[in-house]
Amino acid sequence: MRATRGAARAYIPAVAVGALWCVLPALRTGAGTPWVTVALLTGLYLVCELPGRCPFFGSSVPIRAGSFFPLLLAAAFLLPPAAAALVAVPGSLVGRVEQPPATARRVWRAAQLTVTVWAASSVHGLLGGPATLGGSGRLPDLPYAILPACAAALAFSLVLTALDGSILVAAERLPLRRAWSGLLPRSLGAHLVHGLAGLMMAVLWRGPHGPLSALIVLLPMYISCWVFAQYHREHAAHRATIRALVQAVDIKDTYTRGHSERVGRASVLIARELGMDPDRLEVVRFAGILHDVGKLGVPTRVLRKDGPLTPEERQVIELHPEYGHEIVRGIGFLGEARAAILHHHERLDGSGYPYGLSGREIPEFARVVAVADAFDAMTSTRSYRRGRPVPAALEELKRCAGTQFDPQMVRALVRGLERHGWSAVTTAVTADEPGIPGPRSESGKAVPGRPRPSGGLDRVPPPQPPADGLGAVPGPQSAADRRG
């Protein structure tokens, strides 16, 4: 929630009232609530959440506030629904909140988890789960105890994701389909694992050694959550770094805005057809996205020049792979992507730049990105010329395979496009300037605007091989022609 908006102002109190209804039976006189167990579990959950409020720990606590679910599921297995629901309240109310409005977020989190734990405990009780946990001299009924535990974890996941989606609809005004899209598939597996960990904790709690033995499960789970959270934070930092660099390039070179993201997608398409491992797919995507980051070192007047480039300006443009390599040299997680950024303008016949490598001397990722770069440059409509149809671009790549491009990469792109296609979105205009030839407005009228650059591709005869994948012949070119 960026703010507590109209629908959310009504929806959050409604869920809070529902949460209150869930816990009221435990608060009634004569309800027989096992307060000792409730207090111990509530205290443990509170201890798990409090580090998030401590400046000493900063952001190094597990995942996010209100997310240490194994303990909540253990409460759902050990306690009646109303009592189990109480366990989530104090920890949720005191946990760290990273964005305002803090009060609304804390109330929402407490209400959401209260309802969710109540639902999980209800399902577990309906399936006879408490009787399978053992205790009082009885052994746990394994493996049958797994069935009600998994059913309870499924209910936990369903209710939690339903509430997550509904608050997005109420607070962010997202369409229903988009709000719930992918929430359950992404979380169900993790919640089932949390359910099994909660079952282990509950069985140990009911065993001869009592609550202390449950720490055998709790402590390793907390540490594993911390490690998992650190991984996700590091991954998020990587994405933020990539996004900042790409945005800087797009701002500087408005002609090719969006080009980097599409080259990343095409590079992954090629790499999948080559059978690369998933870890390498992520790195080759980074290589495609950042292949032109060296433009940050090229003077803006050269990048945006409409007329023919002088030989000196061409030399400056051709330095951008080396500039890019220098920019990303210290970013360790890029791995092989750094070599791709440096060598994506090398040609198979050795006539490319910056080092004139040939054949297998050119790194594999660089050969992938070179084909992806050329393909998107040819199929993208820009302010100075229309994009080619996909079949025409593929024919041009095939014609230049063996001299400029690696034939294996070209064949992989062809197979990938036959299998998955190339979305119309990816060939949309890449500059947000008016006057782009060809595109139409939503009403169907042509978009008026500025003329094409005088030195653009429109004057180039078609039968020549592409220079850097743009379909332009060597010779006098504008900076726009060298942008791909």
TILUMVO-146061 format. One record per residue (C-alpha): x, y, z; residue number from 1. Coordinates in nm, 3 decimals. Example, Ala and Ser with C-alpha at 12.3 -4.5 7.8 and 13.67 -1.06 7.14 Angstrom:
# residues 2
       xx       yy       zz  resi
    1.230   -0.450    0.780     1
    1.367   -0.106    0.714     2
END
This chain:
# residues 484
       xx       yy       zz  resi
    0.000    0.000    0.000     1
    0.141    0.337   -0.095     2
   -0.134    0.490    0.114     3
   -0.445    0.370    0.289     4
   -0.692    0.441    0.010     5
   -1.070    0.442    0.019     6
   -1.144    0.075   -0.039     7
   -0.852   -0.032    0.181     8
   -0.975    0.188    0.467     9
   -1.292   -0.018    0.474    10
   -1.138   -0.354    0.388    11
   -0.865   -0.360    0.656    12
   -1.111   -0.299    0.946    13
   -1.344   -0.563    0.797    14
   -1.067   -0.826    0.802    15
   -0.967   -0.709    1.151    16
   -1.326   -0.768    1.270    17
   -1.309   -1.115    1.115    18
   -0.983   -1.179    1.301    19
   -1.143   -1.069    1.627    20
   -1.429   -1.311    1.563    21
   -1.171   -1.589    1.515    22
   -1.000   -1.533    1.853    23
   -1.304   -1.450    2.070    24
   -1.385   -1.815    2.158    25
   -1.043   -1.852    2.321    26
   -1.105   -1.547    2.540    27
   -1.436   -1.662    2.682    28
   -1.455   -1.788    3.040    29
   -1.447   -2.165    3.060    30
   -1.308   -2.205    2.708    31
   -1.029   -2.427    2.839    32
   -0.762   -2.244    2.640    33
   -0.414   -2.390    2.709    34
   -0.266   -2.055    2.807    35
    0.079   -2.190    2.891    36
    0.126   -2.329    2.540    37
   -0.026   -2.012    2.390    38
    0.210   -1.794    2.593    39
    0.520   -1.998    2.502    40
    0.441   -2.002    2.129    41
    0.344   -1.634    2.129    42
    0.668   -1.547    2.308    43
    0.875   -1.748    2.059    44
    0.704   -1.581    1.765    45
    0.756   -1.242    1.926    46
    1.127   -1.319    1.972    47
    1.149   -1.411    1.602    48
    0.997   -1.076    1.499    49
    1.167   -0.838    1.744    50
    1.515   -0.839    1.578    51
    1.358   -0.655    1.286    52
    1.297   -0.356    1.513    53
    1.652   -0.355    1.646    54
    1.896   -0.118    1.467    55
    2.181   -0.357    1.544    56
    2.035   -0.622    1.312    57
    1.926   -0.376    1.043    58
    1.763   -0.561    0.755    59
    1.934   -0.896    0.819    60
    1.636   -1.066    0.982    61
    1.443   -1.340    0.802    62
    1.265   -1.236    0.485    63
    1.013   -0.984    0.613    64
    0.806   -0.919    0.923    65
    0.525   -1.162    0.984    66
    0.677   -1.434    0.767    67
    0.825   -1.695    1.004    68
    0.552   -1.940    0.916    69
    0.683   -2.275    1.058    70
    0.616   -2.148    1.409    71
    0.266   -2.030    1.318    72
    0.187   -2.365    1.159    73
    0.320   -2.547    1.467    74
    0.071   -2.338    1.669    75
   -0.204   -2.438    1.426    76
   -0.122   -2.806    1.487    77
   -0.085   -2.783    1.865    78
   -0.374   -2.553    1.959    79
   -0.747   -2.518    1.894    80
   -0.823   -2.268    1.611    81
   -0.909   -1.968    1.831    82
   -0.605   -2.016    2.055    83
   -0.372   -2.075    1.758    84
   -0.494   -1.752    1.598    85
   -0.387   -1.556    1.907    86
   -0.022   -1.658    1.859    87
    0.019   -1.441    1.547    88
   -0.111   -1.116    1.696    89
    0.167   -0.970    1.919    90
    0.454   -1.056    1.682    91
    0.269   -0.915    1.383    92
    0.190   -0.590    1.561    93
    0.549   -0.523    1.669    94
    0.734   -0.646    1.359    95
    0.932   -0.420    1.130    96
    0.739   -0.215    0.874    97
    0.946   -0.091    0.583    98
    0.694    0.142    0.418    99
    0.423    0.375    0.545   100
    0.150    0.380    0.661   101
    0.299    0.174    0.946   102
   -0.014    0.146    1.161   103
   -0.237    0.027    0.878   104
    0.025   -0.226    0.767   105
    0.067   -0.369    1.116   106
   -0.308   -0.398    1.169   107
   -0.346   -0.562    0.829   108
   -0.063   -0.809    0.890   109
   -0.198   -0.909    1.232   110
   -0.552   -0.953    1.100   111
   -0.435   -1.143    0.791   112
   -0.221   -1.391    0.984   113
   -0.483   -1.436    1.255   114
   -0.745   -1.541    0.999   115
   -0.491   -1.756    0.811   116
   -0.372   -1.947    1.121   117
   -0.733   -1.997    1.232   118
   -0.818   -2.151    0.893   119
   -0.513   -2.381    0.900   120
   -0.588   -2.497    1.254   121
   -0.955   -2.558    1.166   122
   -0.861   -2.780    0.870   123
   -0.605   -2.967    1.081   124
   -0.865   -3.031    1.352   125
   -1.134   -3.141    1.106   126
   -0.899   -3.408    0.967   127
   -0.811   -3.538    1.315   128
   -0.461   -3.393    1.307   129
   -0.419   -3.330    1.683   130
   -0.468   -3.700    1.760   131
   -0.182   -3.794    1.525   132
    0.079   -3.586    1.710   133
    0.115   -3.828    2.002   134
    0.180   -3.718    2.361   135
    0.076   -3.853    2.704   136
    0.273   -4.171    2.646   137
    0.147   -4.219    2.287   138
    0.378   -4.219    1.989   139
    0.299   -3.990    1.696   140
    0.096   -4.155    1.423   141
    0.345   -4.127    1.140   142
    0.333   -4.110    0.842   143
   -0.044   -4.044    0.870   144
    0.019   -3.720    1.058   145
    0.160   -3.576    0.736   146
   -0.179   -3.575    0.559   147
   -0.365   -3.334    0.793   148
   -0.048   -3.124    0.826   149
   -0.019   -3.082    0.450   150
   -0.392   -3.009    0.421   151
   -0.354   -2.741    0.689   152
   -0.052   -2.593    0.507   153
   -0.256   -2.588    0.185   154
   -0.539   -2.403    0.362   155
   -0.280   -2.166    0.509   156
   -0.143   -2.093    0.161   157
   -0.486   -2.051    0.000   158
   -0.616   -1.809    0.263   159
   -0.292   -1.611    0.281   160
   -0.267   -1.564   -0.096   161
   -0.638   -1.482   -0.122   162
   -0.594   -1.206    0.135   163
   -0.272   -1.087   -0.028   164
   -0.447   -1.053   -0.363   165
   -0.754   -0.887   -0.217   166
   -0.552   -0.613   -0.044   167
   -0.379   -0.540   -0.377   168
   -0.720   -0.498   -0.535   169
   -0.841   -0.272   -0.253   170
   -0.527   -0.065   -0.195   171
   -0.356   -0.063   -0.535   172
   -0.669   -0.095   -0.753   173
   -0.517   -0.379   -0.950   174
   -0.746   -0.589   -1.172   175
   -0.857   -0.912   -1.004   176
   -0.675   -1.138   -1.245   177
   -0.349   -0.948   -1.215   178
   -0.370   -0.920   -0.835   179
   -0.382   -1.298   -0.782   180
   -0.176   -1.399   -1.083   181
    0.105   -1.631   -0.976   182
    0.063   -1.576   -0.600   183
   -0.037   -1.933   -0.515   184
    0.212   -2.117   -0.740   185
    0.499   -1.908   -0.602   186
    0.410   -1.965   -0.237   187
    0.251   -2.311   -0.217   188
    0.574   -2.511   -0.224   189
    0.734   -2.299    0.048   190
    0.422   -2.322    0.266   191
    0.415   -2.701    0.237   192
    0.779   -2.715    0.349   193
    0.694   -2.481    0.637   194
    0.406   -2.714    0.724   195
    0.639   -3.014    0.753   196
    0.879   -2.813    0.969   197
    0.586   -2.706    1.186   198
    0.478   -3.071    1.214   199
    0.826   -3.171    1.335   200
    0.813   -2.895    1.593   201
    0.465   -2.999    1.710   202
    0.563   -3.367    1.742   203
    0.870   -3.277    1.948   204
    0.664   -3.037    2.160   205
    0.420   -3.316    2.243   206
    0.704   -3.561    2.307   207
    0.867   -3.651    2.639   208
    1.114   -3.361    2.631   209
    0.847   -3.093    2.587   210
    0.874   -2.740    2.440   211
    1.252   -2.715    2.482   212
    1.304   -2.991    2.226   213
    1.110   -2.787    1.968   214
    1.403   -2.546    1.956   215
    1.593   -2.822    1.775   216
    1.368   -2.743    1.478   217
    1.311   -2.373    1.545   218
    1.673   -2.259    1.553   219
    1.787   -2.428    1.227   220
    1.471   -2.306    1.053   221
    1.532   -1.951    1.167   222
    1.892   -1.966    1.045   223
    1.784   -2.113    0.709   224
    1.525   -1.836    0.672   225
    1.798   -1.581    0.742   226
    2.025   -1.733    0.475   227
    1.735   -1.745    0.228   228
    1.652   -1.381    0.303   229
    2.013   -1.276    0.249   230
    2.014   -1.450   -0.090   231
    1.697   -1.269   -0.196   232
    1.830   -0.933   -0.080   233
    2.150   -0.989   -0.275   234
    1.949   -1.090   -0.581   235
    1.731   -0.780   -0.545   236
    2.044   -0.564   -0.520   237
    2.174   -0.722   -0.842   238
    1.849   -0.644   -1.023   239
    1.854   -0.287   -0.892   240
    2.211   -0.241   -1.019   241
    2.119   -0.371   -1.364   242
    1.803   -0.158   -1.375   243
    1.992    0.159   -1.283   244
    2.254    0.104   -1.553   245
    1.994    0.030   -1.820   246
    1.788    0.335   -1.726   247
    2.098    0.551   -1.749   248
    2.169    0.420   -2.101   249
    1.806    0.468   -2.210   250
    1.804    0.826   -2.084   251
    2.125    0.905   -2.269   252
    2.037    0.732   -2.597   253
    1.665    0.783   -2.651   254
    1.675    0.636   -3.004   255
    1.718    0.281   -2.872   256
    1.505    0.296   -2.557   257
    1.388   -0.056   -2.466   258
    1.646   -0.216   -2.695   259
    1.857   -0.352   -2.408   260
    1.568   -0.539   -2.242   261
    1.471   -0.701   -2.571   262
    1.828   -0.806   -2.647   263
    1.831   -0.970   -2.303   264
    1.514   -1.162   -2.389   265
    1.644   -1.269   -2.729   266
    1.975   -1.379   -2.573   267
    1.788   -1.603   -2.328   268
    1.583   -1.742   -2.618   269
    1.903   -1.842   -2.797   270
    2.071   -1.974   -2.482   271
    1.772   -2.198   -2.399   272
    1.790   -2.357   -2.744   273
    2.161   -2.420   -2.684   274
    2.072   -2.605   -2.362   275
    2.250   -2.371   -2.121   276
    2.209   -2.427   -1.747   277
    1.957   -2.203   -1.564   278
    2.238   -2.018   -1.382   279
    2.399   -1.927   -1.712   280
    2.063   -1.818   -1.856   281
    2.044   -1.546   -1.592   282
    2.398   -1.429   -1.671   283
    2.340   -1.426   -2.046   284
    2.028   -1.218   -1.984   285
    2.244   -0.969   -1.793   286
    2.489   -0.971   -2.084   287
    2.213   -0.887   -2.330   288
    2.065   -0.617   -2.111   289
    2.401   -0.449   -2.044   290
    2.569   -0.499   -2.381   291
    2.551   -0.126   -2.464   292
    2.625    0.011   -2.116   293
    2.947    0.156   -2.259   294
    2.737    0.422   -2.433   295
    2.753    0.605   -2.101   296
    3.114    0.687   -2.195   297
    3.027    0.812   -2.545   298
    2.954    1.185   -2.579   299
    2.580    1.250   -2.612   300
    2.634    1.475   -2.915   301
    2.785    1.178   -3.100   302
    2.510    0.934   -2.997   303
    2.234    1.173   -3.102   304
    2.398    1.313   -3.415   305
    2.165    1.291   -3.716   306
    2.420    1.352   -3.989   307
    2.702    1.126   -4.111   308
    2.972    1.045   -3.858   309
    3.328    1.161   -3.912   310
    3.604    0.896   -3.891   311
    3.696    1.032   -3.548   312
    3.337    1.001   -3.427   313
    3.318    0.644   -3.558   314
    3.627    0.561   -3.355   315
    3.463    0.708   -3.045   316
    3.146    0.499   -3.103   317
    3.356    0.186   -3.145   318
    3.509    0.238   -2.802   319
    3.176    0.170   -2.627   320
    3.243   -0.205   -2.570   321
    3.566   -0.117   -2.385   322
    3.391    0.156   -2.189   323
    3.121   -0.093   -2.097   324
    3.374   -0.350   -1.981   325
    3.543   -0.091   -1.761   326
    3.207    0.012   -1.609   327
    3.111   -0.346   -1.511   328
    3.457   -0.484   -1.437   329
    3.406   -0.469   -1.061   330
    3.056   -0.623   -1.062   331
    3.139   -0.980   -0.966   332
    2.798   -1.139   -1.018   333
    2.806   -1.062   -1.393   334
    3.066   -1.334   -1.455   335
    3.077   -1.428   -1.825   336
    2.856   -1.128   -1.910   337
    3.157   -0.898   -1.879   338
    3.333   -1.069   -2.171   339
    3.012   -1.049   -2.377   340
    2.990   -0.673   -2.316   341
    3.351   -0.633   -2.434   342
    3.331   -0.857   -2.743   343
    2.972   -0.839   -2.875   344
    3.088   -0.641   -3.183   345
    3.353   -0.892   -3.284   346
    3.284   -1.074   -3.613   347
    3.342   -1.438   -3.690   348
    3.575   -1.346   -3.981   349
    3.794   -1.128   -3.754   350
    3.689   -0.791   -3.898   351
    3.502   -0.673   -3.588   352
    3.610   -0.463   -3.295   353
    3.759   -0.385   -3.044   354
    4.024   -0.663   -3.079   355
    3.948   -0.831   -3.411   356
    3.887   -1.175   -3.258   357
    3.767   -1.449   -3.491   358
    3.586   -1.780   -3.471   359
    3.597   -1.956   -3.134   360
    3.826   -1.687   -2.996   361
    3.508   -1.485   -2.945   362
    3.345   -1.580   -2.610   363
    3.025   -1.783   -2.638   364
    2.810   -1.522   -2.465   365
    2.943   -1.253   -2.700   366
    2.839   -1.463   -3.001   367
    2.491   -1.506   -2.849   368
    2.448   -1.136   -2.778   369
    2.576   -1.035   -3.122   370
    2.294   -1.227   -3.290   371
    2.031   -1.108   -3.040   372
    2.151   -0.748   -3.078   373
    2.140   -0.759   -3.458   374
    1.798   -0.926   -3.462   375
    1.635   -0.668   -3.236   376
    1.805   -0.378   -3.413   377
    1.669   -0.495   -3.749   378
    1.315   -0.569   -3.627   379
    1.267   -0.258   -3.411   380
    1.100    0.048   -3.555   381
    1.287    0.360   -3.462   382
    1.239    0.728   -3.524   383
    1.465    0.723   -3.832   384
    1.343    0.403   -4.006   385
    1.090    0.121   -3.993   386
    1.178   -0.218   -3.854   387
    1.210   -0.518   -4.082   388
    0.966   -0.809   -4.059   389
    1.097   -1.098   -3.850   390
    1.134   -1.336   -4.149   391
    1.338   -1.075   -4.338   392
    1.563   -1.018   -4.037   393
    1.620   -1.393   -3.999   394
    1.710   -1.426   -4.367   395
    1.965   -1.147   -4.325   396
    2.115   -1.322   -4.021   397
    2.135   -1.650   -4.213   398
    2.306   -1.473   -4.504   399
    2.569   -1.329   -4.272   400
    2.616   -1.650   -4.070   401
    2.973   -1.775   -4.096   402
    3.121   -1.432   -4.170   403
    2.968   -1.195   -3.915   404
    2.760   -1.425   -3.693   405
    2.805   -1.772   -3.547   406
    2.578   -2.006   -3.751   407
    2.499   -2.210   -3.438   408
    2.359   -1.901   -3.265   409
    2.157   -1.802   -3.570   410
    2.005   -2.150   -3.594   411
    1.923   -2.141   -3.221   412
    1.742   -1.808   -3.263   413
    1.543   -1.944   -3.558   414
    1.440   -2.252   -3.357   415
    1.349   -2.040   -3.056   416
    1.131   -1.809   -3.262   417
    0.960   -2.104   -3.430   418
    0.888   -2.248   -3.086   419
    0.793   -1.933   -2.893   420
    0.742   -1.654   -3.146   421
    0.842   -1.291   -3.097   422
    0.580   -1.078   -2.923   423
    0.457   -0.767   -3.104   424
    0.549   -0.573   -2.791   425
    0.915   -0.646   -2.850   426
    0.910   -0.477   -3.191   427
    0.738   -0.161   -3.075   428
    0.894    0.179   -3.116   429
    1.197    0.219   -2.893   430
    1.210    0.597   -2.876   431
    0.941    0.801   -2.710   432
    0.978    1.087   -2.947   433
    0.691    1.205   -3.165   434
    0.694    1.166   -3.537   435
    0.798    0.805   -3.564   436
    0.716    0.690   -3.916   437
    0.452    0.424   -3.944   438
    0.314    0.386   -3.589   439
   -0.045    0.482   -3.523   440
   -0.222    0.624   -3.225   441
   -0.498    0.434   -3.043   442
   -0.753    0.608   -3.264   443
   -0.575    0.476   -3.573   444
   -0.440    0.813   -3.692   445
   -0.080    0.851   -3.796   446
    0.150    1.010   -3.541   447
    0.284    1.343   -3.667   448
    0.629    1.469   -3.581   449
    0.989    1.520   -3.668   450
    1.163    1.417   -3.992   451
    1.399    1.128   -4.026   452
    1.772    1.185   -3.974   453
    1.951    1.281   -4.292   454
    2.214    1.013   -4.263   455
    1.986    0.727   -4.160   456
    1.931    0.379   -4.299   457
    1.665    0.494   -4.542   458
    1.933    0.582   -4.796   459
    2.115    0.248   -4.770   460
    2.072   -0.008   -5.051   461
    1.940   -0.335   -4.904   462
    2.160   -0.607   -5.055   463
    2.469   -0.527   -4.845   464
    2.565   -0.708   -4.523   465
    2.462   -0.544   -4.196   466
    2.709   -0.326   -4.011   467
    2.667   -0.427   -3.646   468
    2.332   -0.585   -3.723   469
    2.148   -0.280   -3.852   470
    2.139   -0.366   -4.217   471
    2.355   -0.063   -4.309   472
    2.657   -0.077   -4.539   473
    3.000    0.036   -4.427   474
    3.071    0.397   -4.506   475
    2.934    0.732   -4.391   476
    2.673    0.668   -4.123   477
    2.486    0.868   -3.868   478
    2.526    0.796   -3.499   479
    2.172    0.660   -3.506   480
    2.281    0.390   -3.750   481
    2.548    0.268   -3.511   482
    2.316    0.242   -3.216   483
    2.217   -0.125   -3.224   484
END
